[in-house]
Amino acid sequence: MFMFKDVKVDDKSDGSLLGLGEIMLLLSLTCDGLTGAVQERMKLDYQTKSGHMMTSMNKWSVFYLGIALTATGELWEFFGFVQRHPSVLYELGLFSIASALGQYFIFMCVSEFGPLPCSICTTTRKFFTVMGSVVIFGNSLMPRQWMGATLVFTGLFLDGLYGREAPKKAMILKGRFSSGNLQILRRMSFNKRRRPSNVEAIFTQGEILSGIHPVQMALKAKNRKIHQVMYNPGSKRTETLLELAFARGIPIKQVAFAELNILASQAEKKAVHQGVVADVSRLIPTDIRNEDVDTRENLWVLLCGLKDPMNVGAVIRSCYFMGVNRVICPAEYAQCPLSPVVSKASAGVLEIFPPFSISHDVQGFLHDQIQSGWDVIGSEVYSDTAQASEYHPSTKPKRILILGSEGSGMPEELEPFCQRFIHIKPGRDLDPCVDSLNVSVAAALLIEQLRHDHK
């Protein structure tokens, strides 16, 4: 509007095109508005970057313009013009470079900040171009043009101020979208005065796995069904993870950082999610009896009664690092479930090295393994009795190490099945209140001792 200027009417001009310019202007504004809306949707749904937008736009522009130029014959006119004036190629080259740089910054602005800030920047640039023409070259603006400039920038300012919805609070609903969930959403979408409140429902179907390593390893291992991956674009470390999820066809959703905090807190209060969470199915351990056992050297670790998920996760990580072949968590002895907290404590190792289970009769399982040539080794707390019993290294290639909890230790009923016991000798006289190490630290030291026995 502020660039509009009256044109002197020539009495000899044809009036048949009256109104065509206005129609084309309205069409241009309509397409411009639709472009902004489509770009916003693409940014939210597909996380498009500036390079993606720029490449696609130029590819389709060349395609459509090539058809139009060929159909109208303008393409051959261009070739003839270039032959007559070859120096124009230099000017076209400079124009193309300037256009490419302009496009890059425009699409970067769209992908990073959105279409509205980009419109404000481009419109402001036009206005300052006009103002430069007024100040530097002495051109003048008519009152109508000043009024147009005021209207344009007032509209852009108001659109930027009120055109965006306030951030919605996340409401996490478990299970699939159903009529019951819809009723909950309807009740919670109104405050006490029955006025609408800003609430956005996020539907989850399973557990919430949080953190870059757990989610990335779950995507690699494929031991769980992953319903969706939710992330915040502020984290640069999630790009590889998102590419992996996209390649597997897993839905990806961009959410606010505060919503990730709410999602991650389902598994653990004040959980550190690192900008990404995944809605995943539960990890169900496989019964070790259903596994084909390798006849070569094997070292298994049997966990009994470990209830702290942080300890279980740390033990699994140590076992994986130290080369243990299997970790077994029997259901007969109460263990903490293989929850997202365990996965987080293991730095994601749980996803690629999941434990096995024994559904019942651990004593019968140990008896069968002994009959098959396995050596069962029990862990014990260092004491005068343990000091008196000398440890003899195992020479058998297949061994099972039993670890109990820090409080109660290894179950007494399993001791008769142990052919030898192993302990960690402290480096000083201990206070009576300190009789053992953390179970994950003890596991690493004991496994290293067993590895050393076979060197």
N, C-alpha and C positions, 0 to 999 in steps of 0.2 A: 504493500500500500504506500509506503514512504518512497518507493522508487517509481511510482506511477506519475506520469507526466502527460499533459494534454498534447495532442498532435493537431497541427493545423490541418483543417479539412480542405481538400482541393475540390473545387467545383466539378472538375473533370473526372474525379475518382469514382470508381464503381462502388455503389452502396450495397452490393449483394452480399458482402462479407461482414455486414454489420452484425455484431453480437458474436461472431465466431471467436474472437479473441477472449471475450468474457467466458464463453463456454469452455475453451481450452484451459483458461486459468482455473476455473472451478474443477475441471477434470484433473489438472495437475495437483491442486490442493487436496482433492479426495484421495488420489493415489499416494500422495505424500503422507497423509494421515494413516492410510491402510499400511503403508510400508513400516511406519513406526510401531504400529500394533503388532504386525507380523514379526518384526525384529525382536520386540520384547518377548513374545511367545517363544521364539526360537532360542533366545538367550536363556529363558527359564527351563525349557523342556530338554534342550539338547546341549546346553553349555557351549554354544558356538563361540569361537574365537575370531579375532579380526581377520586372520588369514583365510579361514573357512568362508566367511561372508564375502570377502573381496574376490577370492578365486571363483566362487559360484556366480556372483553377479557379473563379472567380466566374461566368464564362459558363456552364460546365456545371452549377454548383450551382444557378443560377437556373433552368436548363432542367429539371433533375431535380426540384427542389423545386416548381416551378410545376405539373408534371404531378401530383406527389403531393398538393399542396394542392387542386388542382382535382378530383382523383378522390375525395378523402375529404370534400370540402365544407368544409374548414377555411378556404379562401380567402374564402368568403362570410361565415363567422363572423367573420373578421378585419375585413371591411368594416363589419359591423354593430357590432362592438366600437368601431371608430374613430368611427362616427357617434354612439355613446353617450358616448364619452370622447375628444373631439378633442384634448385636451391631451397625449395619449399620443404624438402625432406628434413633438412637441418632444423627448421622451425617446428615441424611436426614432431621431431624427436624431443626437442626441449619441452614442447607442450605435453607430450606423453609422460615424460619424467615428472613434470610438475603435477600432472593429473594423478599419476600413480602415488606420489607422496601425499597429495591431498586426500585421496581415497584411503590410504593407509591410516592416516590420523583420524579420519571420520569414522572408519569402522572400528578402530581401536577405542575411540570414545564411546561408540555404541556398545561394544562388547564389555567394556570395563565399567561404564557409568550408566548406560541406558540411552534410548533414543531421545528422550526429552532433553537431557543436558547437551546432547549433540545438536539438537535443533536450536537450543539457546545460543550455542557457540557459533553456528553457521549464520543464524539471523543477526547476531551481534556483529559478526564480521562484515556483513553487508551494510549494516547501519553505519559502522565506523568508516567503511569505504565511502559512503555517501557524505558523511561528515567531513572526511578528508577532502572530498571534492569541493565542499562548501568553503572550508577554511583555506585550503591551498590554492585552488583555482578560482575562487570567488563566485562559484555558482550559488544560486539561491534556491531555497525550498519554499513552496507555497504553503499557506496555512493548512490546506487539506493534507499535504504531505506530512507536516508536523503532527497533525491529528492522527494520521495513519500510523506513524511511528509510535506515538503514545499508546494507541490501542493495541498494537502488536506486542509491545514489550510489557504492557500491563497484563495482557492475556497470558503471556509466557510466565510472568512472575506468579500470577495466581494459580496457573496450572502446576508449576513447580511446588507451590506452597500447599495447595489443597488437593491436587490431582492424584496424590498417592495415598493409599490406605495406610492407616497406622499399623505397625507390626502386630501380627496376630499372636495371641498366646496359644501355645501348643496344648492340645488335649490328647493324651495317648489312650486309644481304645484297643483293647486286646481282641484278637479274633478277626474273622472276616467281616466285611461290611454286611450288616443284616438289618432287619426292621428293628430289632432290639437296640442295636448300636445307634440307629437313626433316632430312636426315641430318646436315648441318652443325650445325643447331640442336640436335639430340639430343646430338652430341658436345660442343658448347660449353656446354650447359646443366648440365654436371657438372664439378666441380673434380677435382684430381688424386686425391683420395680417393674419387671416384665419388659425392660428395654433391651434391645439387642446389644450384646457385648461381642468384642472381637475375640472369637475362639476359632481356631483351626484344628480340625480333627486329623490325627495321624494314626492310621490303622496298622497295627502290627499283628503278625500271625504266630510268631514264635518268641525266642529269646533275643535280647539285644546284645550283640557282640560289639565291643567298642575298642578303638585303638587301631593304628595303622598296621602293625605286625599281625595281630590276631585276624583282622578282616582280610588282609592280603594273603595270609597263609590259608585261611578258610577257602578263599577263591581258588588258590592253587591246588589244594588237596582234594576238593570236591567230596569230602566226607559228610558234609551237611547240605541240606537244601537251603539256598539263600533266596529269600523272598524279595528283598530289595536292599539297596545300599543308599544311605542318606549321608550327605556331606555338607560342609560349609566351604564356600569358595575361597575363604581367607587362608586356607591351608594349601601351600604349594606342594607338600609331600604326598598329597593324595592323587596326583595326576596319573602315575603308573598304575595305581590301584584301580582308578576309575576306568582306565583303558582296558584293564583285564576284565572288569565287570561288564563293560560294554561289549567286549569280544565274546563273552559267554551269554549275551542276551539278557542279562539281569537288569531289572528296572533300577534306574538311578534317579534320586530325588535330591534337589538342592533345598536345604532348610536353614533356618537361622541358627546361630551359635547357641542361643538360649534354649532352643528346642532340642539340640543335641545334648545339652546338659540334662534336660528332663528325661530324654530317652535313655541315656547312659546310666542315670541314677536308678533305673529299674533294677539293674543287676547289682550295683554297688553304690552306696552313697558317696558323693563327691568323686565319682569315677573320672579318670582322665581319658577323654575320648580322642584327643589329637585331631579333632575336626572331621571324624568319620565314624559312623556306626553301621551295623548291618543287622537286618531282621532275619534271623536264621532258625532252623529247626534244632531240636535238642540233639546232642551228640550221645548216641546210645552205644556203649561198648559191646564188642563182639565176644562171645564165649570162647575162651582159649581152647576148649575141647574141639571146636569146629575148625581150628586152624591146622594147616599142614606144618609140622615141625621140621625144621632143617636138621639133618643128622650131623652137620658140622658143629663147630664150637658155638655154644650158646650161653648167654648169661641173662637170666630173667630176674626181675625184682618184684617181690610180692608185698604189697602194702596192706597193712592190717590196722584198721581203726583210726586212720588219719582224718580228722574232722575239719581242720583248718584249710580252706581252699587256697590260701597263700602258700602254705607248706606243700600241699599236693602239687600245685603248679610249679613250684621251685624244684621239687623232687623230679618231676617229669622232665623239666628242662635239664637238670643235671644228668639224668639217665640218658637222655638223647645225646648230650655232649660227650659223655664218657663211653659211649658205644654199647650200651645195654640193648639187647635185642627185643625184649618184651617187658612191659610194665603191666602188672595184673592187680586189679582192684576187686577183690571178691565181695559179692553182695552179702555174704554171711557175716562179715564184720563191718559194722556201720562205717561208711565212708561219706565224705561230702560228695554231692553230685558233681559231675563234670560240667560245671556252670561256666558262664562267661568270665567270672572272676578267676577261675582256675586257668582259663585260657590267657587272660591278661597277666596273671602271675607267672605263667610259663613263657611270656613274651611271644605267644602264638604257637609255641612248639606243640601244644595239645592238638592243634588242627592237623599237623602233619605226622604226629607220633601219638595217636590216641591209645589209651590203655585198653587192655582186654579185661574180661570179667570171668568169674567162676560163679555160676548161678547157685550152686549148693555143694555141700560136702567137700570143704577144702582139705580135710584130712584124707579123704579117699583120693583126691587129686594128687596130693603129695605122695601117698603110698604108691599110686600107679607110676608116678615119675621116678621114684626110687627103684621100682622094679624094672624100669626101662633104662637104668644106668645113670640117672641124674644124681647129683650131689646136692643135698639141701643144707644150707648154711644159715644159722640163726644169728641175729645181732643181739648183743647184750650190753648193758651199761657196765663200765669199768668198776670193779670192786675187788676186795681181797680174794673173793672166790674166783672171780674172772682172772685175776692175776696168777692164781695158783694153777689154773687149767691152761696148759700151754696150747697155743694155736698151731695146728699143723696144716700147711697149705694144701688145698685140694688139687689133685692131679687129674681129675676127670674133666673132659671138655665141656660137659653140660652141667650148669650149676644154677641153683635158685637161691637168691638172698632174700630173707624175710626181714622186713622192717616194721616195727611197731610204732605206736604213737609216743610222743615225748613223756606223757603222763603215766600211762600204764605199761608201756613197752610191748614186747611181742606176746601174743596170747599164750598162756601156759599150756594149753592143750596141744599146741603145735610143737612144743619143745621135744617130745619123744621122736619126732620125725626128723629132727636136725642131727646130721652126722658129725657136725662140728659147729663151733661158735666163734664169732669174731667180735672184737671190741676195739675201741680207740683209746690208746693210752694217753692220759693228759700230760702236759709238760710241766706241771707244778702240783703241789699239794692243794687240793680243792676245798673251798668252803662247803660245808654240808648242804647248803642250799643250791649249790651248782654241781650237779652230778652228770650232766650230759650236754651235748651240743644240740643246736637246732637240727631237726630231722633231715632237712635238705642238705645242710652242711655235712652231717654225719654220713648221709647216703653217698655224697661225692667222694669222701675220704675212704669209705669202705669199698666202694666200687674200684677206686684206684688201687687199693691193696689187692683185691682179687685179680685185677688186670696184671699187677706186678707178679703175682704168683705164677702166671703162665708165660712170662717172658723168658 
